[in-house]
Amino acid sequence: MKYSDKKNAALITVLSAAGIIFCASAVSCKPKQAVPAAAEETETMFAVNTYKTSEGSLDEYLEFGGDVSSVSSVDVLPDMAGKIARILVSVGDMVQKDQIIAYVDASRPGMNYSASPVKAPISGRVTSFAPTVGTMVSQSMSIAKIADTDELQIKVNVAERFISRISDGQTAVVTFDAYPGVSFTAKVFEVSPVLDTTTRTMAIKLRVEPADPRIRVGMYARVRLVTNTRKNAIVIPEASVVTRNAKDNVFIIVPAVSESEKPTVRISEITRGISVDGRTEVISGITAGDEIVVKGQGLLNDGSTVNIISVSDSL
């Protein structure tokens, strides 16, 4: 091999190691094979669930616990001190005003008196009768309670921070553990003008309307007091709201223009009102009849193509 050929071969080896393509007359270089064209990019499609908006109402409320009691309930006091001689009624009996319910014998050794009758001060139902025959009683001792069980009330104590939201005539939904899934309607008919300085609470009373015989004195009531009602409002699931750049947004479905296409979404900034139990009022940004994404919106952007799995018209 000539010296020039050795020099050329050495140069090719160095350049090849450096990753440089070099072709000389003494070396044959084959053309690189063409890279196949990339397959056409597939458009990303997101599966979503949607909700068809409409006008409705949304109630803001406060929850309290209260006890059922009779509106009219009085203690029965005897006119004379002595022993209970006879008892003419039992707990649960209905009595009329001035009806004799017991007799008290005021006799003492060497002094005999006629039995003194104990009369009912009001008409109603006997809710308690503590003494038994032979029990000593006095004029200041309550021997029984009589209540008008046809007219019941629910007593509730409201914390000071909520009193600005309480007013006479407000409506409430009442439930009882004794009747799961059953709701009763009540209204506020009395609001105390003062607060208890010890507990910092204000007493209010509600009346169940209409009266229901299933409700009894002493039952524990769960009261949901409606403090604000928004009517003809657009209400959406709170989970459908997406916060981006410190702004509240929802994605509105844009229907496809042809059967061969898929619907897309349009992002819309909204103004929210009150929110209650996972539902929120929309003041502006959408109109009744808009179909919004309620599930699967986390990865969406303005103009994204979607595949609607299901559509709901109720919250």
C-alpha positions as CSV (number, residue, x, y, z in Angstrom):
1,M,0.0,0.0,0.0
2,K,1.3,3.4,-0.9
3,Y,1.9,6.0,1.8
4,S,-1.0,8.2,0.6
5,D,-3.5,5.3,0.8
6,K,-2.4,4.6,4.4
7,K,-2.8,8.2,5.3
8,N,-6.3,8.4,3.8
9,A,-7.4,5.2,5.6
10,A,-6.2,6.5,8.9
11,L,-8.0,9.8,8.4
12,I,-11.3,8.0,7.6
13,T,-10.9,5.9,10.8
14,V,-10.5,9.0,13.0
15,L,-13.4,10.9,11.4
16,S,-15.7,7.8,11.7
17,A,-14.9,7.5,15.5
18,A,-15.9,11.2,15.8
19,G,-19.3,10.4,14.3
20,I,-18.6,12.4,11.1
21,I,-19.8,10.9,7.8
22,F,-17.0,10.9,5.2
23,C,-17.0,9.6,1.7
24,A,-13.9,9.3,-0.4
25,S,-13.3,7.8,-3.8
26,A,-11.6,4.9,-2.2
27,V,-14.4,4.1,0.2
28,S,-18.0,3.4,-0.9
29,C,-20.8,5.2,1.1
30,K,-24.3,3.8,0.9
31,P,-27.2,6.3,1.2
32,K,-29.1,6.1,4.5
33,Q,-32.5,4.5,4.3
34,A,-35.4,7.0,4.4
35,V,-37.3,7.1,7.8
36,P,-40.9,6.1,7.3
37,A,-43.3,9.1,7.7
38,A,-44.9,9.3,11.2
39,A,-48.4,8.0,11.5
40,E,-51.1,10.6,11.5
41,E,-51.4,12.0,15.1
42,T,-54.6,10.8,16.9
43,E,-56.7,13.5,18.5
44,T,-57.0,13.2,22.3
45,M,-60.6,12.6,23.5
46,F,-61.8,12.9,27.1
47,A,-64.6,10.8,28.6
48,V,-66.9,13.1,30.6
49,N,-70.3,13.1,32.4
50,T,-72.5,16.2,32.0
51,Y,-75.4,17.9,33.7
52,K,-78.2,19.8,31.9
53,T,-78.7,23.0,33.8
54,S,-82.1,24.5,34.6
55,E,-83.7,27.1,37.0
56,G,-84.5,25.9,40.5
57,S,-84.3,27.0,44.1
58,L,-81.6,26.7,46.7
59,D,-82.1,27.0,50.5
60,E,-79.4,28.1,52.9
61,Y,-80.0,26.8,56.4
62,L,-78.8,26.3,59.9
63,E,-79.0,23.1,61.9
64,F,-80.0,22.8,65.5
65,G,-81.2,20.2,68.0
66,G,-84.3,20.8,70.1
67,D,-86.8,19.1,72.4
68,V,-90.5,18.7,71.8
69,S,-92.7,20.1,74.6
70,S,-96.3,21.1,75.0
71,V,-97.3,24.7,74.4
72,S,-99.5,24.6,77.5
73,S,-98.2,22.6,80.4
74,V,-98.9,23.2,84.1
75,D,-98.1,21.7,87.4
76,V,-101.0,20.5,89.6
77,L,-100.7,21.7,93.2
78,P,-103.0,20.5,96.0
79,D,-105.0,23.0,98.1
80,M,-104.1,21.3,101.4
81,A,-101.2,19.4,102.9
82,G,-101.7,15.8,103.8
83,K,-101.6,12.3,102.5
84,I,-102.7,11.2,99.0
85,A,-105.9,9.3,99.8
86,R,-107.1,8.4,96.3
87,I,-105.8,8.8,92.7
88,L,-108.4,8.9,90.0
89,V,-106.3,9.2,86.9
90,S,-103.3,7.5,85.2
91,V,-100.5,9.0,83.2
92,G,-101.7,9.4,79.6
93,D,-105.4,10.0,80.5
94,M,-107.2,13.0,79.1
95,V,-108.8,15.3,81.6
96,Q,-111.0,18.3,81.5
97,K,-110.5,21.6,83.4
98,D,-111.7,21.3,87.1
99,Q,-112.0,17.5,86.8
100,I,-111.0,15.8,90.1
101,I,-107.9,13.8,89.6
102,A,-107.0,12.9,93.3
103,Y,-108.0,13.4,96.9
104,V,-105.7,14.6,99.8
105,D,-106.5,13.6,103.4
106,A,-105.4,16.4,105.7
107,S,-106.5,14.6,108.9
108,R,-104.1,14.4,111.9
109,P,-104.3,12.6,115.2
110,G,-107.3,14.0,117.0
111,M,-108.4,16.0,114.0
112,N,-110.5,14.6,111.2
113,Y,-111.1,16.4,107.9
114,S,-113.0,15.6,104.8
115,A,-110.7,14.6,101.9
116,S,-109.7,17.6,99.8
117,P,-110.1,17.2,96.0
118,V,-107.3,18.0,93.7
119,K,-108.6,19.5,90.4
120,A,-107.1,19.8,87.0
121,P,-106.3,23.5,86.3
122,I,-106.5,23.0,82.5
123,S,-107.9,20.5,80.0
124,G,-105.2,18.2,78.5
125,R,-103.4,15.0,79.0
126,V,-101.7,13.8,82.3
127,T,-98.0,13.6,81.4
128,S,-96.8,12.7,84.9
129,F,-98.1,11.8,88.4
130,A,-95.3,11.2,90.8
131,P,-96.9,10.5,94.2
132,T,-98.6,7.3,95.2
133,V,-101.4,6.7,97.7
134,G,-100.1,7.5,101.2
135,T,-97.5,10.0,100.0
136,M,-97.3,13.2,102.0
137,V,-97.7,16.3,99.9
138,S,-97.8,20.1,100.6
139,Q,-99.4,23.1,98.9
140,S,-96.1,23.9,97.2
141,M,-95.5,20.5,95.9
142,S,-96.3,19.5,92.3
143,I,-98.1,16.2,92.3
144,A,-98.8,16.0,88.6
145,K,-98.3,17.7,85.2
146,I,-101.1,18.2,82.7
147,A,-100.3,19.3,79.1
148,D,-102.2,20.1,76.0
149,T,-100.5,17.5,73.7
150,D,-102.6,18.6,70.7
151,E,-100.5,21.7,70.4
152,L,-96.7,21.0,70.5
153,Q,-93.7,23.2,70.2
154,I,-90.0,22.6,69.7
155,K,-87.6,24.6,71.8
156,V,-84.2,25.5,70.3
157,N,-81.3,27.5,71.7
158,V,-79.5,29.5,69.0
159,A,-75.8,30.5,69.4
160,E,-75.2,34.3,69.5
161,R,-73.3,34.3,66.2
162,F,-76.4,33.2,64.3
163,I,-79.1,35.4,65.8
164,S,-78.9,37.9,62.9
165,R,-80.2,35.2,60.6
166,I,-83.2,34.3,62.8
167,S,-86.7,35.9,62.5
168,D,-90.3,35.1,63.3
169,G,-92.1,33.1,60.6
170,Q,-89.1,31.3,59.2
171,T,-89.7,27.8,57.9
172,A,-87.8,24.7,59.1
173,V,-87.6,21.1,58.2
174,V,-87.7,18.8,61.2
175,T,-86.7,15.1,61.5
176,F,-86.8,12.6,64.3
177,D,-84.7,9.5,65.0
178,A,-87.9,7.6,65.6
179,Y,-89.0,8.2,62.0
180,P,-86.0,7.8,59.7
181,G,-86.4,9.4,56.3
182,V,-89.6,11.3,57.3
183,S,-89.6,15.1,57.3
184,F,-92.0,17.4,59.0
185,T,-92.5,21.2,58.4
186,A,-92.4,23.7,61.2
187,K,-92.4,27.5,61.6
188,V,-90.8,29.9,64.1
189,F,-93.6,31.5,66.2
190,E,-91.6,33.0,69.1
191,V,-88.1,34.5,69.3
192,S,-86.8,35.5,72.6
193,P,-85.9,39.3,72.9
194,V,-82.9,38.5,75.2
195,L,-80.0,36.2,75.3
196,D,-79.0,33.8,78.1
197,T,-75.9,35.5,79.6
198,T,-74.5,32.1,80.8
199,T,-74.7,30.2,77.5
200,R,-74.8,33.2,75.1
201,T,-77.8,31.6,73.3
202,M,-81.2,32.9,72.3
203,A,-84.3,30.7,72.7
204,I,-86.7,30.3,69.9
205,K,-89.8,28.1,69.6
206,L,-91.2,26.4,66.5
207,R,-94.6,24.9,65.9
208,V,-95.0,21.8,63.7
209,E,-97.5,22.5,60.9
210,P,-99.8,20.6,60.5
211,A,-99.9,18.9,63.8
212,D,-99.0,15.2,63.6
213,P,-100.0,12.6,66.2
214,R,-96.7,10.7,65.7
215,I,-94.8,13.6,67.4
216,R,-94.8,13.3,71.1
217,V,-93.7,15.4,74.1
218,G,-90.1,14.7,75.0
219,M,-88.8,13.6,71.6
220,Y,-85.5,15.0,70.3
221,A,-85.9,17.0,67.1
222,R,-83.2,17.8,64.4
223,V,-84.1,21.2,63.1
224,R,-83.0,22.5,59.7
225,L,-83.9,26.2,59.8
226,V,-84.1,27.9,56.3
227,T,-82.4,31.3,56.5
228,N,-82.2,32.2,52.9
229,T,-84.0,31.0,49.8
230,R,-82.8,31.6,46.2
231,K,-85.6,31.1,43.7
232,N,-85.3,30.8,39.9
233,A,-81.5,30.3,40.4
234,I,-79.2,28.2,38.3
235,V,-77.8,25.6,40.7
236,I,-74.9,23.3,39.7
237,P,-72.8,20.6,41.5
238,E,-70.0,22.4,43.4
239,A,-67.6,19.7,42.2
240,S,-68.1,20.8,38.5
241,V,-66.3,24.1,39.2
242,V,-62.7,24.3,38.2
243,T,-60.5,26.9,39.7
244,R,-57.7,28.2,37.4
245,N,-55.7,31.4,37.9
246,A,-57.7,32.1,41.0
247,K,-60.9,32.2,38.9
248,D,-63.9,29.9,39.0
249,N,-64.8,28.2,35.7
250,V,-67.0,25.5,34.2
251,F,-66.7,23.7,30.9
252,I,-69.8,24.0,28.7
253,I,-70.5,21.4,26.0
254,V,-70.3,22.7,22.4
255,P,-72.4,20.3,20.3
256,A,-70.8,18.7,17.2
257,V,-71.9,20.2,13.9
258,S,-72.1,16.8,12.1
259,E,-72.5,13.2,13.1
260,S,-68.9,12.4,12.1
261,E,-67.5,14.9,14.6
262,K,-67.4,14.8,18.4
263,P,-68.6,17.6,20.7
264,T,-66.0,20.0,22.3
265,V,-66.0,22.1,25.4
266,R,-65.8,25.9,26.0
267,I,-64.4,27.2,29.3
268,S,-66.5,29.9,30.9
269,E,-65.7,32.0,34.0
270,I,-68.6,32.1,36.5
271,T,-69.7,34.1,39.5
272,R,-70.8,32.0,42.4
273,G,-73.5,32.8,44.9
274,I,-74.4,30.7,48.0
275,S,-73.2,27.1,48.3
276,V,-75.2,24.4,50.3
277,D,-74.6,20.7,50.6
278,G,-72.3,20.3,47.6
279,R,-74.5,22.6,45.4
280,T,-73.7,26.1,44.3
281,E,-75.6,29.0,42.8
282,V,-74.3,30.5,39.6
283,I,-75.0,34.2,39.3
284,S,-73.3,34.7,35.9
285,G,-71.3,32.7,33.3
286,I,-73.9,30.2,32.3
287,T,-77.6,30.2,31.3
288,A,-80.4,27.7,31.9
289,G,-80.2,24.9,29.4
290,D,-76.4,24.9,29.1
291,E,-74.9,21.4,29.4
292,I,-71.8,21.5,31.6
293,V,-69.2,18.9,32.5
294,V,-69.5,17.5,36.0
295,K,-67.1,14.7,35.9
296,G,-63.8,14.4,34.0
297,Q,-63.2,18.1,33.7
298,G,-59.8,18.1,35.5
299,L,-57.8,17.6,32.4
300,L,-59.9,19.6,30.0
301,N,-58.8,22.8,28.2
302,D,-60.7,25.2,26.1
303,G,-61.6,23.4,22.8
304,S,-60.9,19.9,24.1
305,T,-62.8,17.1,22.3
306,V,-65.0,15.0,24.6
307,N,-66.9,11.8,24.6
308,I,-70.1,12.2,26.7
309,I,-70.7,9.0,28.7
310,S,-73.9,10.1,30.5
311,V,-76.2,13.2,30.8
312,S,-78.1,14.0,34.0
313,D,-80.8,16.6,34.5
314,S,-81.1,16.3,38.3
315,L,-78.6,17.0,41.1
